[in-house]
């Protein structure tokens, strides 16, 4: 479960309301896991809704960045993160559902999505918002982008981001280890 708090706020109403909805959907996935244990159908249904909503949110966020005239360097990185998330979740579900126990798969998906959203919202999205506000105050898109490194994260946000990065790294390392084992098995 992941609870919305002010530390996730970008202070852009559209973005924050959609992030809150993503948290609700993620918690719904977590609830379906916790109640009676996950069923493939319930996980599949909630995951499809979550990915579809995330994709719609990403499109709206990218339109907001274009409308706000954010520097192309930020747009490029931000778009890549969005595409990577959709790709990773779809591939995890498709690939892993054929080889792993549903309980473990669901735990891994919930962990990945929670960590990714935490890191992305606290990092990339908050920096996006700061650039939008800087442009509204008169900075050029280039100046706003260059000032992104001056953005100060509070201790809570920093801790959550670090935990998320470590969780994502751990999950990636575990997945690589399993793939290496499978490759070794196939070579024998």
N, CA, C and O of each residue as an XYZ file, in Angstrom:
752
protein
N       0.841     -1.179      0.000
C       0.000      0.000      0.000
C       0.887      1.244      0.000
O       1.952      1.283      0.615
N       0.407      2.239     -0.705
C       1.122      3.509     -0.765
C       0.099      4.608     -0.508
O      -0.920      4.702     -1.193
N       0.383      5.418      0.469
C      -0.558      6.471      0.852
C      -0.108      7.799      0.253
O       1.073      8.146      0.285
N      -1.065      8.523     -0.286
C      -0.783      9.853     -0.800
C      -0.444     10.760      0.369
O      -1.094     10.713      1.413
N       0.568     11.579      0.190
C       0.886     12.608      1.173
C       1.355     13.837      0.414
O       1.632     13.774     -0.784
N       1.439     14.938      1.112
C       1.847     16.199      0.485
C       3.238     16.132     -0.117
O       3.554     16.911     -1.016
N       4.070     15.227      0.353
C       5.431     15.162     -0.212
C       5.390     14.735     -1.672
O       6.367     14.945     -2.391
N       4.279     14.137     -2.142
C       4.142     13.751     -3.545
C       3.565     14.882     -4.406
O       3.552     14.775     -5.632
N       3.098     15.939     -3.791
C       2.403     16.999     -4.523
C       3.332     17.759     -5.457
O       4.433     18.163     -5.083
N       2.849     17.942     -6.697
C       3.546     18.798     -7.656
C       2.962     20.212     -7.617
O       3.567     21.156     -8.126
N       1.793     20.346     -7.015
C       1.028     21.589     -6.944
C       0.465     22.003     -8.302
O       0.183     23.175     -8.548
N       0.311     21.012     -9.171
C      -0.417     21.175    -10.424
C      -1.642     20.278    -10.281
O      -1.517     19.054    -10.273
N      -2.818     20.875    -10.169
C      -4.036     20.146     -9.811
C      -4.287     18.933    -10.699
O      -4.569     17.849    -10.187
N      -4.192     19.088    -12.003
C      -4.434     17.973    -12.922
C      -3.492     16.807    -12.616
O      -3.930     15.661    -12.519
N      -2.235     17.094    -12.468
C      -1.228     16.061    -12.231
C      -1.457     15.403    -10.879
O      -1.455     14.176    -10.779
N      -1.655     16.208     -9.836
C      -1.849     15.643     -8.496
C      -3.113     14.798     -8.400
O      -3.098     13.746     -7.762
N      -4.196     15.231     -9.012
C      -5.429     14.440     -8.942
C      -5.253     13.115     -9.675
O      -5.772     12.089     -9.235
N      -4.534     13.130    -10.777
C      -4.291     11.883    -11.500
C      -3.327     10.980    -10.736
O      -3.490      9.759    -10.745
N      -2.335     11.558    -10.082
C      -1.429     10.745     -9.266
C      -2.202     10.085     -8.120
O      -1.982      8.914     -7.814
N      -3.098     10.833     -7.496
C      -3.913     10.250     -6.417
C      -4.711      9.063     -6.941
O      -4.834      8.044     -6.262
N      -5.248      9.192     -8.136
C      -6.018      8.096     -8.740
C      -5.118      6.894     -9.027
O      -5.533      5.753     -8.826
N      -3.901      7.135     -9.492
C      -2.957      6.035     -9.703
C      -2.667      5.314     -8.390
O      -2.581      4.087     -8.366
N      -2.517      6.056     -7.306
C      -2.281      5.446     -5.994
C      -3.490      4.600     -5.597
O      -3.328      3.491     -5.088
N      -4.698      5.114     -5.825
C      -5.903      4.350     -5.504
C      -5.939      3.034     -6.288
O      -6.262      1.982     -5.738
N      -5.607      3.107     -7.563
C      -5.623      1.905     -8.398
C      -4.546      0.917     -7.955
O      -4.783     -0.291     -7.928
N      -3.376      1.422     -7.613
C      -2.321      0.550     -7.120
C      -2.754     -0.105     -5.810
O      -2.503     -1.290     -5.590
N      -3.394      0.659     -4.958
C      -3.883      0.092     -3.705
C      -4.979     -0.934     -3.952
O      -5.106     -1.896     -3.195
N      -5.765     -0.744     -4.992
C      -6.774     -1.732     -5.372
C      -6.102     -3.039     -5.787
O      -6.570     -4.122     -5.435
N      -5.008     -2.936     -6.532
C      -4.247     -4.124     -6.904
C      -3.709     -4.800     -5.645
O      -3.774     -6.022     -5.508
N      -3.184     -4.002     -4.739
C      -2.658     -4.537     -3.482
C      -3.775     -5.187     -2.664
O      -3.573     -6.249     -2.076
N      -4.950     -4.557     -2.623
C      -6.088     -5.126     -1.893
C      -6.520     -6.456     -2.485
O      -6.843     -7.389     -1.749
N      -6.530     -6.550     -3.822
C      -6.934     -7.800     -4.458
C      -5.936     -8.905     -4.102
O      -6.290    -10.084     -4.068
N      -4.724     -8.524     -3.845
C      -3.685     -9.466     -3.446
C      -3.890     -9.888     -1.994
O      -3.707    -11.058     -1.658
N      -4.269     -8.944     -1.129
C      -4.343     -9.208      0.304
C      -5.610     -9.919      0.758
O      -5.570    -10.667      1.734
N      -6.724     -9.710      0.084
C      -7.992    -10.268      0.557
C      -7.981    -11.787      0.619
O      -7.824    -12.367      1.694
N      -8.143    -12.415     -0.500
C      -8.210    -13.875     -0.566
C      -7.009    -14.441     -1.302
O      -7.029    -15.592     -1.737
N      -5.986    -13.653     -1.438
C      -4.893    -14.046     -2.315
C      -5.295    -13.644     -3.721
O      -6.485    -13.545     -4.019
N      -4.347    -13.418     -4.566
C      -4.679    -12.933     -5.908
C      -5.221    -14.054     -6.796
O      -4.801    -15.209     -6.713
N      -6.157    -13.671     -7.638
C      -6.555    -14.581     -8.715
C      -5.988    -13.973     -9.985
O      -5.835    -12.756    -10.083
N      -5.681    -14.804    -10.941
C      -5.099    -14.291    -12.177
C      -6.028    -13.283    -12.841
O      -5.575    -12.264    -13.362
N      -7.328    -13.569    -12.823
C      -8.294    -12.659    -13.446
C      -8.357    -11.311    -12.737
O      -8.377    -10.268    -13.390
N      -8.388    -11.326    -11.389
C      -8.492    -10.046    -10.669
C      -7.234     -9.210    -10.844
O      -7.318     -7.997    -11.036
N      -6.063     -9.846    -10.779
C      -4.816     -9.117    -10.976
C      -4.753     -8.580    -12.400
O      -4.381     -7.428    -12.623
N      -5.118     -9.421    -13.358
C      -5.093     -9.016    -14.761
C      -6.010     -7.819    -14.996
O      -5.627     -6.868    -15.677
N      -7.216     -7.861    -14.439
C      -8.182     -6.773    -14.631
C      -7.678     -5.464    -14.026
O      -7.696     -4.426    -14.687
N      -7.231     -5.510    -12.778
C      -6.759     -4.291    -12.113
C      -5.505     -3.766    -12.800
O      -5.349     -2.557    -12.975
N      -4.613     -4.669    -13.189
C      -3.384     -4.251    -13.851
C      -3.673     -3.588    -15.191
O      -3.053     -2.579    -15.527
N      -4.602     -4.139    -15.953
C      -4.966     -3.525    -17.238
C      -5.538     -2.128    -17.026
O      -5.196     -1.199    -17.757
N      -6.407     -1.975    -16.030
C      -6.969     -0.655    -15.730
C      -5.876      0.316    -15.302
O      -5.858      1.470    -15.731
N      -4.977     -0.147    -14.466
C      -3.888      0.694    -13.979
C      -2.986      1.142    -15.126
O      -2.630      2.318    -15.213
N      -2.616      0.218    -15.998
C      -1.741      0.560    -17.120
C      -2.450      1.501    -18.092
O      -1.840      2.447    -18.591
N      -3.728      1.251    -18.364
C      -4.478      2.137    -19.267
C      -4.576      3.544    -18.676
O      -4.388      4.536    -19.380
N      -4.872      3.621    -17.381
C      -4.974      4.931    -16.740
C      -3.612      5.625    -16.725
O      -3.518      6.823    -16.990
N      -2.559      4.866    -16.414
C      -1.212      5.450    -16.402
C      -0.852      5.979    -17.786
O      -0.276      7.060    -17.911
N      -1.187      5.224    -18.815
C      -0.893      5.650    -20.183
C      -1.637      6.945    -20.510
O      -1.052      7.860    -21.090
N      -2.917      7.035    -20.148
C      -3.685      8.267    -20.364
C      -3.075      9.436    -19.584
O      -2.962     10.550    -20.094
N      -2.686      9.154    -18.337
C      -2.057     10.186    -17.513
C      -0.755     10.665    -18.165
O      -0.487     11.866    -18.209
N       0.045      9.731    -18.667
C       1.311     10.100    -19.287
C       1.074     10.988    -20.507
O       1.804     11.954    -20.724
N       0.068     10.665    -21.291
C      -0.251     11.486    -22.467
C      -0.632     12.898    -22.027
O      -0.159     13.877    -22.604
N      -1.485     13.006    -21.006
C      -1.890     14.338    -20.524
C      -0.718     15.099    -19.937
O      -0.606     16.311    -20.120
N       0.156     14.396    -19.234
C       1.322     15.045    -18.655
C       2.256     15.551    -19.764
O       2.805     16.648    -19.666
N       2.429     14.755    -20.803
C       3.277     15.173    -21.913
C       2.672     16.358    -22.668
O       3.400     17.244    -23.116
N       1.349     16.376    -22.810
C       0.690     17.536    -23.425
C       0.867     18.781    -22.562
O       1.072     19.875    -23.088
N       0.790     18.624    -21.256
C       1.016     19.738    -20.338
C       2.436     20.278    -20.513
O       2.641     21.492    -20.538
N       3.403     19.390    -20.631
C       4.793     19.832    -20.812
C       4.972     20.569    -22.135
O       5.669     21.582    -22.200
N       4.338     20.054    -23.192
C       4.412     20.738    -24.495
C       3.753     22.108    -24.425
O       4.314     23.100    -24.889
N       2.555     22.156    -23.839
C       1.820     23.411    -23.705
C       2.621     24.430    -22.868
O       2.596     25.632    -23.135
N       3.321     23.919    -21.862
C       4.116     24.790    -20.990
C       5.465     25.146    -21.598
O       6.221     25.942    -21.042
N       5.758     24.538    -22.763
C       6.983     24.800    -23.515
C       8.250     24.402    -22.750
O       9.251     25.118    -22.779
N       8.198     23.253    -22.065
C       9.383     22.767    -21.384
C      10.485     22.456    -22.388
O      10.218     22.114    -23.540
N      11.705     22.579    -21.938
C      12.881     22.300    -22.751
C      12.804     20.861    -23.275
O      12.411     19.943    -22.555
N      13.184     20.691    -24.529
C      13.122     19.372    -25.177
C      13.958     18.334    -24.437
O      13.619     17.150    -24.461
N      15.029     18.741    -23.787
C      15.856     17.778    -23.051
C      15.055     17.119    -21.936
O      15.163     15.913    -21.715
N      14.251     17.913    -21.234
C      13.418     17.333    -20.181
C      12.308     16.479    -20.794
O      12.043     15.371    -20.326
N      11.661     16.994    -21.837
C      10.595     16.242    -22.505
C      11.082     14.871    -22.951
O      10.378     13.876    -22.778
N      12.265     14.811    -23.516
C      12.808     13.562    -24.022
C      13.009     12.541    -22.900
O      12.627     11.379    -23.039
N      13.593     12.966    -21.817
C      13.827     12.077    -20.674
C      12.503     11.628    -20.073
O      12.317     10.452    -19.761
N      11.597     12.565    -19.914
C      10.302     12.282    -19.293
C       9.506     11.278    -20.135
O       8.944     10.321    -19.604
N       9.466     11.506    -21.443
C       8.765     10.572    -22.348
C       9.368      9.172    -22.275
O       8.647      8.175    -22.253
N      10.676      9.111    -22.238
C      11.353      7.824    -22.171
C      10.973      7.076    -20.891
O      10.748      5.866    -20.925
N      10.901      7.775    -19.788
C      10.495      7.136    -18.531
C       9.065      6.603    -18.629
O       8.776      5.501    -18.165
N       8.182      7.383    -19.230
C       6.800      6.938    -19.386
C       6.715      5.680    -20.242
O       6.054      4.711    -19.870
N       7.380      5.700    -21.375
C       7.355      4.536    -22.274
C       7.967      3.312    -21.601
O       7.472      2.196    -21.757
N       9.022      3.525    -20.869
C       9.692      2.429    -20.180
C       8.776      1.783    -19.144
O       8.748      0.559    -19.013
N       8.032      2.601    -18.412
C       7.112      2.066    -17.398
C       6.064      1.156    -18.038
O       5.863      0.026    -17.595
N       5.402      1.652    -19.078
C       4.353      0.865    -19.746
C       4.954     -0.428    -20.303
O       4.377     -1.503    -20.142
N       6.093     -0.325    -20.947
C       6.762     -1.494    -21.509
C       7.114     -2.503    -20.418
O       6.841     -3.696    -20.555
N       7.725     -2.016    -19.331
C       8.162     -2.905    -18.259
C       6.993     -3.616    -17.588
O       7.054     -4.824    -17.360
N       5.934     -2.884    -17.272
C       4.792     -3.514    -16.604
C       4.141     -4.547    -17.518
O       3.844     -5.660    -17.082
N       3.920     -4.194    -18.767
C       3.319     -5.156    -19.701
C       4.187     -6.399    -19.865
O       3.681     -7.522    -19.860
N       5.483     -6.198    -20.008
C       6.375     -7.344    -20.178
C       6.481     -8.186    -18.920
O       6.521     -9.414    -18.997
N       6.528     -7.540    -17.759
C       6.584     -8.299    -16.521
C       5.362     -9.196    -16.406
O       5.479    -10.380    -16.091
N       4.207     -8.638    -16.659
C       2.972     -9.401    -16.518
C       2.909    -10.524    -17.552
O       2.598    -11.663    -17.203
N       3.190    -10.228    -18.782
C       3.119    -11.231    -19.846
C       4.155    -12.325    -19.650
O       3.835    -13.511    -19.718
N       5.392    -11.926    -19.408
C       6.481    -12.891    -19.305
C       6.423    -13.669    -17.998
O       6.529    -14.896    -17.985
N       6.257    -12.947    -16.914
C       6.336    -13.605    -15.620
C       5.126    -14.471    -15.318
O       5.249    -15.478    -14.620
N       3.964    -14.101    -15.828
C       2.772    -14.871    -15.478
C       2.873    -16.298    -15.994
O       2.176    -17.186    -15.504
N       3.722    -16.522    -16.965
C       3.858    -17.867    -17.504
C       4.836    -18.712    -16.694
O       4.862    -19.934    -16.843
N       5.641    -18.080    -15.838
C       6.671    -18.869    -15.174
C       6.702    -18.750    -13.659
O       7.380    -19.543    -13.006
N       6.014    -17.818    -13.094
C       6.108    -17.641    -11.654
C       4.762    -17.841    -10.985
O       3.702    -17.669    -11.588
N       4.843    -18.204     -9.741
C       3.653    -18.344     -8.922
C       2.958    -16.981     -8.851
O       3.611    -15.944     -8.729
N       1.642    -17.001     -8.928
C       0.862    -15.764     -8.979
C       1.115    -14.874     -7.766
O       1.171    -13.651     -7.896
N       1.265    -15.468     -6.611
C       1.501    -14.697     -5.396
C       2.802    -13.899     -5.502
O       2.838    -12.712     -5.177
N       3.856    -14.554     -5.954
C       5.152    -13.879     -6.103
C       5.086    -12.832     -7.205
O       5.613    -11.730     -7.054
N       4.442    -13.177     -8.306
C       4.292    -12.239     -9.413
C       3.573    -10.974     -8.951
O       4.004     -9.860     -9.248
N       2.483    -11.155     -8.229
C       1.706    -10.005     -7.763
C       2.532     -9.145     -6.815
O       2.515     -7.918     -6.917
N       3.246     -9.771     -5.903
C       4.120     -9.019     -4.990
C       5.154     -8.217     -5.776
O       5.394     -7.045     -5.486
N       5.764     -8.857     -6.773
C       6.779     -8.181     -7.582
C       6.197     -7.012     -8.369
O       6.806     -5.945     -8.446
N       5.022     -7.214     -8.951
C       4.382     -6.127     -9.704
C       4.025     -4.959     -8.794
O       4.279     -3.803     -9.131
N       3.439     -5.260     -7.648
C       3.071     -4.199     -6.708
C       4.327     -3.447     -6.266
O       4.333     -2.217     -6.211
N       5.376     -4.182     -5.956
C       6.627     -3.553     -5.539
C       7.228     -2.686     -6.627
O       7.660     -1.561     -6.373
N       7.253     -3.224     -7.859
C       7.818     -2.457     -8.971
C       7.022     -1.181     -9.223
O       7.599     -0.099     -9.326
N       5.704     -1.301     -9.323
C       4.869     -0.134     -9.628
C       4.972      0.896     -8.513
O       5.093      2.091     -8.782
N       4.923      0.441     -7.253
C       5.032      1.360     -6.121
C       6.358      2.104     -6.151
O       6.394      3.327     -6.013
N       7.438      1.369     -6.329
C       8.758      2.002     -6.345
C       8.913      2.945     -7.526
O       9.439      4.048     -7.382
N       8.454      2.511     -8.698
C       8.596      3.340     -9.883
C       7.795      4.637     -9.736
O       8.311      5.722    -10.003
N       6.539      4.521     -9.312
C       5.717      5.725     -9.162
C       6.307      6.664     -8.119
O       6.349      7.877     -8.324
N       6.761      6.110     -7.007
C       7.359      6.939     -5.958
C       8.553      7.710     -6.510
O       8.641      8.929     -6.363
N       9.465      6.990     -7.143
C      10.661      7.635     -7.687
C      10.307      8.660     -8.763
O      10.829      9.775     -8.760
N       9.423      8.279     -9.678
C       9.080      9.160    -10.796
C       8.358     10.425    -10.319
O       8.688     11.530    -10.750
N       7.389     10.263     -9.443
C       6.625     11.429     -8.971
C       7.517     12.346     -8.146
O       7.525     13.559     -8.357
N       8.272     11.771     -7.203
C       9.107     12.603     -6.334
C      10.274     13.240     -7.076
O      10.756     14.304     -6.689
N      10.720     12.596     -8.129
C      11.855     13.117     -8.877
C      11.443     13.840    -10.140
O      11.349     15.068    -10.156
N      11.198     13.093    -11.188
C      10.949     13.655    -12.516
C       9.746     14.581    -12.552
O       9.815     15.662    -13.137
N       8.636     14.166    -11.930
C       7.420     14.992    -11.989
C       7.548     16.273    -11.171
O       7.072     17.325    -11.597
N       8.177     16.198    -10.017
C       8.344     17.425     -9.224
C       9.315     18.392     -9.901
O       9.136     19.607     -9.827
N      10.329     17.857    -10.554
C      11.251     18.717    -11.307
C      10.519     19.332    -12.503
O      10.731     20.499    -12.831
N       9.655     18.540    -13.154
C       8.829     19.064    -14.250
C       8.001     20.258    -13.753
O       7.953     21.307    -14.396
N       7.355     20.076    -12.604
C       6.505     21.135    -12.055
C       7.320     22.384    -11.751
O       6.875     23.495    -12.037
N       8.490     22.219    -11.183
C       9.340     23.372    -10.885
C       9.736     24.111    -12.159
O       9.813     25.340    -12.166
N       9.986     23.375    -13.226
C      10.315     24.021    -14.504
C       9.101     24.780    -15.045
O       9.241     25.895    -15.548
N       7.929     24.189    -14.945
C       6.709     24.872    -15.399
C       6.523     26.170    -14.629
O       6.233     27.211    -15.219
N       6.691     26.109    -13.296
C       6.527     27.313    -12.477
C       7.589     28.361    -12.804
O       7.294     29.556    -12.817
N       8.820     27.924    -13.068
C       9.889     28.867    -13.428
C       9.562     29.574    -14.743
O       9.785     30.777    -14.877
N       9.033     28.823    -15.715
C       8.650     29.427    -17.001
C       7.510     30.411    -16.793
O       7.495     31.480    -17.402
N       6.554     30.062    -15.936
C       5.443     30.977    -15.644
C       5.935     32.254    -14.976
O       5.323     33.311    -15.130
N       7.039     32.162    -14.233
C       7.611     33.345    -13.573
C       8.521     34.140    -14.501
O       9.047     35.180    -14.104
N       8.718     33.659    -15.752
C       9.487     34.442    -16.716
C      10.782     33.820    -17.193
O      11.433     34.389    -18.069
N      11.184     32.683    -16.661
C      12.399     32.023    -17.154
C      12.144     31.449    -18.538
O      11.011     31.109    -18.880
N      13.185     31.346    -19.319
C      13.063     30.647    -20.597
C      13.041     29.149    -20.299
O      13.473     28.728    -19.226
N      12.544     28.343    -21.235
C      12.581     26.892    -21.021
C      14.001     26.390    -20.764
O      14.213     25.500    -19.940
N      14.965     26.964    -21.470
C      16.357     26.557    -21.291
C      16.852     26.901    -19.884
O      17.514     26.091    -19.236
N      16.524     28.113    -19.419
C      16.927     28.508    -18.070
C      16.262     27.616    -17.022
O      16.907     27.186    -16.065
N      14.978     27.342    -17.207
C      14.258     26.493    -16.259
C      14.881     25.096    -16.202
O      15.012     24.504    -15.131
N      15.260     24.582    -17.372
C      15.890     23.262    -17.417
C      17.245     23.282    -16.716
O      17.562     22.379    -15.942
N      18.026     24.291    -16.982
C      19.357     24.386    -16.378
C      19.273     24.532    -14.858
O      20.188     24.112    -14.150
N      18.203     25.113    -14.353
C      18.038     25.318    -12.909
C      17.529     24.059    -12.205
O      17.426     24.046    -10.978
N      17.209     23.000    -12.958
C      16.628     21.798    -12.364
C      17.541     21.182    -11.308
O      17.059     20.558    -10.362
N      18.850     21.350    -11.459
C      19.776     20.782    -10.485
C      19.771     21.546     -9.162
O      20.290     21.062     -8.156
N      19.178     22.747     -9.172
C      19.087     23.534     -7.944
C      17.869     23.150     -7.106
O      17.712     23.627     -5.982
N      17.012     22.293     -7.651
C      15.806     21.880     -6.929
C      16.215     21.089     -5.696
O      16.967     20.119     -5.796
N      15.725     21.499     -4.542
C      16.088     20.859     -3.279
C      14.968     19.925     -2.833
O      13.809     20.325     -2.724
N      15.336     18.684     -2.582
C      14.396     17.704     -2.074
C      14.463     17.711     -0.554
O      15.545     17.809      0.026
N      13.296     17.608      0.091
C      13.316     17.528      1.545
C      13.745     16.122      1.968
O      13.839     15.218      1.138
N      14.000     15.949      3.252
C      14.531     14.673      3.754
C      13.565     13.517      3.504
O      13.998     12.416      3.162
N      12.278     13.748      3.668
C      11.292     12.681      3.455
C      11.288     12.228      2.008
O      11.311     11.029      1.730
N      11.258     13.178      1.084
C      11.255     12.837     -0.338
C      12.550     12.123     -0.717
O      12.528     11.152     -1.473
N      13.672     12.600     -0.196
C      14.952     11.972     -0.493
C      14.972     10.534     -0.003
O      15.433      9.641     -0.713
N      14.486     10.309      1.185
C      14.454      8.947      1.754
C      13.554      8.033      0.908
O      13.938      6.907      0.588
N      12.373      8.512      0.551
C      11.455      7.711     -0.265
C      12.069      7.401     -1.637
O      11.947      6.284     -2.141
N      12.725      8.393     -2.228
C      13.358      8.165     -3.532
C      14.486      7.144     -3.430
O      14.612      6.267     -4.284
N      15.299      7.256     -2.395
C      16.406      6.311     -2.217
C      15.874      4.897     -1.990
O      16.390      3.937     -2.562
N      14.853      4.771     -1.163
C      14.249      3.452     -0.937
C      13.702      2.883     -2.244
O      13.847      1.690     -2.514
N      13.078      3.729     -3.048
C      12.517      3.282     -4.326
C      13.602      2.826     -5.286
O      13.466      1.794     -5.944
N      14.677      3.597     -5.364
C      15.778      3.219     -6.248
C      16.375      1.884     -5.789
O      16.665      1.019     -6.615
N      16.555      1.718     -4.507
C      17.113      0.466     -3.999
C      16.174     -0.710     -4.267
O      16.626     -1.800     -4.616
N      14.877     -0.490     -4.103
C      13.905     -1.549     -4.412
C      13.937     -1.912     -5.880
O      13.930     -3.093     -6.227
N      13.972     -0.909     -6.753
C      14.027     -1.172     -8.195
C      15.319     -1.906     -8.556
O      15.302     -2.827     -9.372
N      16.425     -1.504     -7.956
C      17.696     -2.167     -8.212
C      17.640     -3.616     -7.749
O      18.085     -4.510     -8.469
N      17.097     -3.865     -6.550
C      16.993     -5.223     -6.021
C      16.143     -6.093     -6.935
O      16.515     -7.229     -7.232
N      14.996     -5.566     -7.386
C      14.123     -6.337     -8.266
C      14.815     -6.634     -9.595
O      14.681     -7.731    -10.137
N      15.548     -5.665    -10.112
C      16.279     -5.880    -11.371
C      17.371     -6.924    -11.193
O      17.567     -7.785    -12.050
N      18.068     -6.840    -10.087
C      19.137     -7.810     -9.825
C      18.569     -9.221     -9.688
O      19.145    -10.170    -10.219
N      17.451     -9.370     -8.985
C      16.807    -10.679     -8.851
C      16.369    -11.210    -10.212
O      16.548    -12.390    -10.514
N      15.797    -10.337    -11.024
C      15.343    -10.753    -12.357
C      16.529    -11.179    -13.225
O      16.453    -12.181    -13.935
N      17.617    -10.419    -13.167
C      18.823    -10.779    -13.927
C      19.363    -12.126    -13.460
O      19.765    -12.954    -14.278
N      19.373    -12.343    -12.158
C      19.855    -13.612    -11.620
C      19.002    -14.772    -12.145
O      19.544    -15.803    -12.544
N      17.691    -14.616    -12.148
C      16.802    -15.668    -12.665
C      17.024    -15.900    -14.159
O      17.017    -17.040    -14.625
N      17.220    -14.821    -14.898
C      17.477    -14.965    -16.334
C      18.813    -15.654    -16.591
O      18.923    -16.468    -17.508
N      19.836    -15.333    -15.783
C      21.128    -15.998    -15.922
C      21.011    -17.487    -15.606
O      21.618    -18.315    -16.286
N      20.233    -17.832    -14.574
C      20.010    -19.242    -14.258
C      19.315    -19.957    -15.409
O      19.682    -21.075    -15.769
N      18.320    -19.311    -15.977
C      17.586    -19.904    -17.097
C      18.502    -20.081    -18.307
O      18.451    -21.111    -18.979
N      19.330    -19.090    -18.583
C      20.276    -19.186    -19.685
C      21.260    -20.336    -19.465
O      21.547    -21.100    -20.387
N      21.768    -20.452    -18.254
C      22.702    -21.552    -17.926
C      22.000    -22.901    -18.088
O      22.593    -23.847    -18.607
N      20.763    -22.995    -17.656
C      19.989    -24.229    -17.790
C      19.807    -24.598    -19.266
O      19.939    -25.760    -19.649
N      19.502    -23.583    -20.087
C      19.302    -23.836    -21.514
C      20.587    -24.257    -22.228
O      20.549    -25.014    -23.197
N      21.715    -23.761    -21.743
C      23.008    -24.098    -22.352
C      23.429    -25.539    -22.043
O      24.188    -26.152    -22.794
N      22.921    -26.067    -20.920
C      23.304    -27.440    -20.531
C      22.652    -28.453    -21.376
O      22.866    -29.650    -21.182
